[in-house]
Amino acid sequence: DILNDLDTCKIEIISLEFESIMHLKTQQRLKIFTEKVLEYKNSKIDKALIELCSNNLNCPPGMIKHVIITIIKRNLTMNTVSNNDLCNWLKILLENISNPGDTIDEDIVSNVLKKFQLDTLNDNTCLKDCKENIEIVSTLVWNVGVNLIISNNKKSATKWCKNSICFAKLVNEGLTSQLKSMWYSLLSNTGIEDSEIDEI
């Protein structure tokens, strides 16, 4: 229909402009461009922008994170994209945490988790199409938690590790048990005082 054709045209123009900016390697123009595209608030354009940014090796990780966080936050309330899309975007976001000292706001992870948990209350098969991505997200979230322990940020580490176990519990009991076992090992080896893990 006409709306779909318009979206397709917009995405083609956006793609061409993005490639032109990346060729010039001008970060200021890239920032202005992405902010303008984010104003569309259109799920198809959101998907295209994330794909453009994440698939281009020259796109700065900070820009990728900003784009994905903005889009995830918006789509958590709009319900216009699938859980598989949300999970894939979160996976890309976590993959762009480039070093142990780098992180993102834990709230973005918690909010996606809460949405998935609520959705499974209504339909326990709703996450079957994103099982593999959720397992990857669980592992990536766990890695952030471990890096925070290494950085001696034990309070934040606890939140991240618990979120990791909760993601695993949505789709894979074996992974859940494995992460719980690893958590108890961390407790005994790091002096973290926390026993709430039994409630998960």
N, C-alpha and C positions, 0 to 999 in steps of 0.2 A: 504494500500500500504506500501512499504518499509519505507518511511519517517514517516508515522504514527506509524509503529511498532517501529522504532528507538526512536521516541518521548516517546512512552509508556514505553519502556525499561529505558530510561533516567529518567523518572518520578518515576518509581519504585525504581531505585537505589538512587535517590535523597531522596525519602521518607524514605527508610531504613537508609540512612546516617543521616538524620535529627533526626529520632527517637533515633538513637544511641547517637548522640550528646546531645539531650535533656535529655536522661537517665543519662548521665555523668554530666550534669549541668555545662558545661564549656562554659562560655560566649565568651571567646576569640576564641575558635574553632567554635562556632556558627557564630561569625562575619566573620571569614575567609571563612567558608562554604557558607554563604549567598552571600558574594561578588563574589565567584566563580560561583555560580548558576546564579546570575544576569548577568554575562557576556554572557550567552547563547543568550539573546535577542530573545527569542522564546515565543510567546503568550501562548502556552499550558503550558510551564514550568513556566511562570509568574503566571498563574492561580493556578497551583499546589503549588508553593512556598507561595503565599498569603494564600491559604487554610491551608497549613501546619502550618504556623506561627500563623494565627488568631484562629485556632481551638485548639492550645496547650496552656493550662492555664499557663504553666511555661515559655512561650516565653515572654521576656521582652517587655513592650509596646514600648519602644524606638526602639527596633529592628523591631517590626511590622511596626511602622511608617516609618522607613528608607526604608524598603523593598517596602512598598506600594507607597510611594512618588516617589521612583526611577522608579517603574514600570508604574505608572500613567503618569509621565512626558514623558517617552519613548513612551508609547502607544498613547498619545495625537497626536503625529506627524506621527505615523506609520499606523494608521487606520486599525489595524489587529484584534481589539477586538470590541465587541458590546458596544453600549451605556449602556446597562444593566450591563455589566461587569464593565465598568468605574464607573458607579453610585454605584454599590455594593462595589467596592474597596474604593471609597470615603466615603461611609457610615461606613465601617470597620475602616478606618483611623480616622474619627471623633469620633467614639465610643472609640477609644484608647487615646483620650485626657482625662487623668484620674483625673484631678483636675482643679479647677477654674484658677489656675496660669499657667496651661499648655496650650500650643497652638501650631499651625503649621503656616507655611508661608501662608498668605492669598492668594498669587498668585496661588497656586495649586488649590484652590477652584474656584477662578475667571476664570482660564483657562478651567476647566471642564465646568463651566457655559457657557462660551463663545462658546465652541464647541457645546453644546446642543442648544444654541440659533441660531447658524449658521445652524445647521442641521434642525431645525424646519422651517427655512425660505425655505428650499428646499422640506421638507416633514413634514407637520404639524402632521402627525401620527407616526413619527419615535420614539417617546418616550412613546408610549402607553404601551409597555411591561415593562417599568421601572417606571410607575407612582407611585406605592407605595414606592419604594426606594427613588424617588426624594422627595416625601413628607417627608420621614424620614430625608433625608439629609437637607432639608429646616429647619426642626425643630432643628436638631443638630447644624447647622450653626447659627441659631438664638440663641441657648443657649450659644455658644461661644461669640457672640456679647454681650449678657447680662452680662456674666462673665467679659468681658472686661470693661463694664460700671462700674461694682462693683469695679474693679481694678483701676478705674479712667482713663482708656485708651480710652477716648471718640472718638478720631480720628479713631483708628482701629475698635472700636465697630461699628461706623457708616458704615464702609465698609462691615463688617460681616453681620449686620442686613439687609443692602440693598441687599447683595447677597442672603440672606435667602428669601427675598420677591421675588427676580427675579427667584429663583428656583421654588418657589410655583406657580408663574405666568405661568410657563411652562405647568403645569398639573392640577392646582386646584384653580379656581377663589375664592372659599369660603375661603380657607386657606390664599390666597393673601390678601383678605379684612380683615381677622382676624389679620394678622401680621401687616398690615398698621395701623389698629386701635391701636394695642399694641405699635407700633412705635410712634404714636402721643402722647400716654400716657407717654412714656419714654421721649419724647422731653419736655413735660411740667413739668415732675418731676425731671429731671436731669440737665436741663439748657443747653442741647445740642442745638446748633444753626444750624439747617439744615432743609431746606424745599424742597430739591430735590426729595423727596420721591414721589411727585405728578407726576414726570416724568416717573415713573416705570409703 
